[in-house]
Each structure stands twice: as C-alpha cells, then as structure tokens.
Amino acid sequence: MSYVFPTVVGELKRHFRDRVWSVSVPRRLKELHYRLTKLLEDLTATLGRSPTISELAKAAGVEEEEVVEALEVGRAYSSRSLTSSQDLDDGLEPELVELLDDEERGYEAAENRQLLAAGLRTLDEREHRIVHLRFVDGLTQSQIAAEIGISQMHVSRLIRRMLEKLSAEIDE
C-alpha cells in the first residue's frame, strides 16, 4: 500500500508536466524549468536576493543559455486570455484582441487601396489631377480652380461627379 501514493503522485506530476502546457515544449526543458523554479526559491532564500543566471546555471549544473531558455519556456505553461490586459508602469497594456484588430485594420486598409486604385483607373487625366490636388495636396476648391483655370463651382461639380463615379466602380 505504501507504493500506491508515490505512484499516483508520480503519474499526476507526469500528466501535468506533459499535458497542461499551452505550447508543446521539449520534456528536458520542462524538467529544467521545474528544477530551476525550486532552485530559484532556495537560492533567493539563501542569498537574500534573486540569483543571477550564472548562479542558477552553476546550481543546476547546466549552461547559462539553457537556464535562459528554460526560464523563457515557463511562459508557455499558461495561456493568456485575448481579452486580458496587463498593468505596466505607464498604464495598461492593450488587450491582445485589440492588437489583432489593428492587424485586421491593416488588411482592410490594403483592401481599400486596391478598390480605390480600381476606381481611379476609370478617371481621365484632368480628373486624376483634381483628385490629387484635392485629396493628396490638400488644396481647397478655390485653389484648384485657380490652378486649373476653371471656376470653383465647376471644381465642386467635377469632384462630386468623380466621387459618384468612384463609388459606382467600387460598389460593382
């Protein structure tokens, strides 16, 4: 009966070591991570401060690179919610889902540029120039009128007509 308890505990530890990690990590790194966690507690108590990487490596009998790798691997033990924020010294870190949203906005912007390029191909040379002057250079309708040699009212009508043409092309 005395062998049952250690056997069950061993099986439970093995299960958690091999199955609970969010990311698949080599067994040797998992075991080193667990050993370093224990060593970290012991050395912190003994030294009265957090041990250095070289002190941990010496105590564990491994190279410093392995210590760094095993400590980094510990982050794979638990996953982080996409909607959780972390407190930073200068405020809250954005939620991961917000970062994904930023990336999707980048895709949306690229898609919009492609649609706009298709619509701009339907404009003639003068219309291209007016669109560039208005929306790229930021000139007013009066400034565009003076540049091209037409009335401000005519520029307004041309811009409205071009926007309708672009809209129709994009909607197709």
N, C-alpha and C positions, 0 to 999 in steps of 0.2 A: 504494500500500500504506500510505502514511503517514496517509491519511484513514480507514482502517479502525478503528484503535484509538480515536481520538476519537469516531467514530460509534457504535461498540459501547458505549463507556463512557457516552456521552450517552443511548443507549437504555436501558441498565441503570439509570442515575440516574432517568430518566423513569418507568421501570417501578416502582422503589421509591417514588418520590415519589407516584405516583398509585394504587398498588395495595396497599401494605403497611400503610397506616394502618388502625387498628381502627374508626375512625369516619370517615365521609365529611366531609372538610374542604375548603373552597374552595382552589383552587390558589394564589391570591395569598397566602393565609395560610401555606400550606406553604412557599412560596418565601421569604417573610419570616422564617419560623421558622428555616429553614436559614441564611439570611443573618445573623440575629441570633445563632445559635449560634456561628458563626465570629467575628462581631464581639465577642461575649461573651468568647471565648478571647483574642482580640487585645487588647481593652481591659483585661482582667484582668492580662495580662502587662505591658502598658504602664503602667497605673496602680498596679499592685501591690495592688490590691483589686478587689472586684466592682464593676462600673459601676452607676450608678443608672439608673432607667428613662429619665430625661431625657437622660442621656449616651448611652444606646443609641439613643434616638429621634433625637438630633442626628446621631450617626454613621451611622445608616441612612437619614436624610433622610425620616423619617415622623413622624406624630403619636404622642404618648405612649400614647394609647388603643390604637392599632394594635400598638404594642410589647407592651403588656399582653395583648392578645387573641392575638397570635402566640405569645407565651411560654406562655399558657394552653393553646393549641391543641396544643402539644407533648405534652401528656399523652395526647392521642388517638392518638399514634404507636404506642404499645404497649398491649396489653390486660393486665389484671391477673387472675390466677387467682382463682376464687371461694374457693379453699381456702388462699390465702396470707395471712400476717399481716405487718404492718409493725412494726418496732421504733419505739416512741415513747419520749420521755424518761421517762415514768412507767410504762412497761411495754409490753406488746404490744397493738396494735390488734386488735379482734376480726376473725375471718375474715369475708369478705363473705357466705359461705354461712350463717354464724351470724346475720347481720343479716336475711337473707331468712327464716330460721327464726323470728326474733322477729316479723316481719310476719305469717307464717303463724299463729303463736300468737294474734295479734290477731284474725285471721279466725276461728280456732277458738273463741276466747272469745265472739265475736259470735254464732256459730252456737249455742254452748251456751246463751247468754242467750235466744235465740229458742226453743230447745227447752224450757228451763225455764219461760219465760213460758207456753208452750202447756200444760205440765203444771200450772202454778199455777192456770190457769183452771178446772181440774177440782175445786179445793178450795173448801169453803164458807167463810163469813166467819170462824168460830171457828178453823178450820184455818189460814187465812191469818194470823190474829193470832198463833197459836202459832209458825208458821214465822218470822214477822217477829221475834217476841220471842227466839226461839232463835238464828236464823242471822244476823239483822241487828243486833239489840241485844246479842246475846251472853249472854243470861240463862241461868242453869242451869235444869234441870228443876224444882228445888225453888222457885226464884224465880218461874218461870212458873206453877207450881201455886198459889202464894200469890196471884199477880196475878189469875188466872182464878177461883180458888175451887174447885179440884179437887185430888185427891191427886197426888203426884209420880209414882206408879206409873201413874196414868191418863194423865198427860202423856207418859210414856215410851211407853206403848202407842199413843197418838194419833200421836206423832212417827214411830214405826215404821210404822204403818198409812199415814200420809201419804207417807212416803218410798217405800213399796211402790207406792202409787197413782201418785206422780210417775214412778217408774221404769217402771211399766207404760205410762203415757201416752207417755213419751219413746221407749220401745222400739218403739212402733207405727209 
